[in-house]
């Protein structure tokens, strides 16, 4: 066994009522790593986490925890701290007692228990509720208690399933920062499930993007965002969403959209199979420059269809070509709706996707993973 791989999934499959939930998954989690499982609802994130925790049995393949088969590992209670969406609180114990229970079992000294728990209660705004029973709490408060209980236990592996989904926005950021600080301090191995890409990008050392029970890509946040392996990953990550246009390859080898040349770099064009006549062009909104006059031959005439003002920046919805809508981010608040403008793409930031397979034509594992 590679001692750095604390969790290993080898060809793991999960079938439920003849439906394949997880399809031949291979995944390795490094010791001390913060790995985020990110994907849409129903993609298999929570099922994967529950199989890691031994709460679900795999239909096929093998799961190793610290080199031992999950089916034969009797040390789960000591290895894991878990926070799941169903809270799993002890109904006859107060908030404080719920957090304290595991520490008492492991004979943590009383003073240390009190100091650790009071800090967690304060972070999660639960000090005023510490003597209440779970039945007297709201759903969001119960979720904070469940999160606090997991944070209190200093286990080697921390599994979290959507731990902040029911928590108010203001508290969510504070709790997210505390989870990150806890990881920096304790160097726990954390596997964190979420559908919130902001959480994923801010917390994860690596992110595994899942869809339909398959890991589409696993890499550092920067590479996930800037070098997506396929169109699904590109569209799933990023707010506002990436702009996708259909491009064509002309006889001279250049890539065009609506008769405007967008890719002319010879090194990039050599990577495109010349048998292709169409492809997808992806460009992030922050890499679309908007001006009132043309700045070059690749400036696309556009009309401002809508302006959304977020205070620190504006989101411009532009109409280009034949009713194609794209988005641009700008800090220039001098634009007006229905005005005629020009959009220019940062050429080096345009991502090219195969029209049939939807794969990133220029993707290279050397750029990440």
Secondary structure, DSSP 8 states (H G I E B T S, - for coil): --TTEEEEEEEEEEEETTEEEEEEEEEEEETT-EEEEEE-TTSSHHHHHHHHTTSS--SEEEEEETTEEGGG---HHHHEEEE-TT----TTSBHHHHHHHHHHHTT--HHHHHHHHHHHHHHTT-GGGTTSBGGGS-HHHHHHHHHHHHHHS--SEEEEESTTTTS-HHHHHHHHHHHHHHHHHH--EEEEEES-HHHHHHH-SEEEEEETTEEEEEE-HHHHHHS-SBHHHHHHS-SS--EEEEEEE-TTS-EEETTEEEE--HHHHTTS-TT--EEEEEE-GGGEEEESS--STT-EEEEEEEEEE-SS-EEEEEEETTTEEEEEEES-----TT-EEEEEE-GGG-EEEETTT-BBTT--GGG--
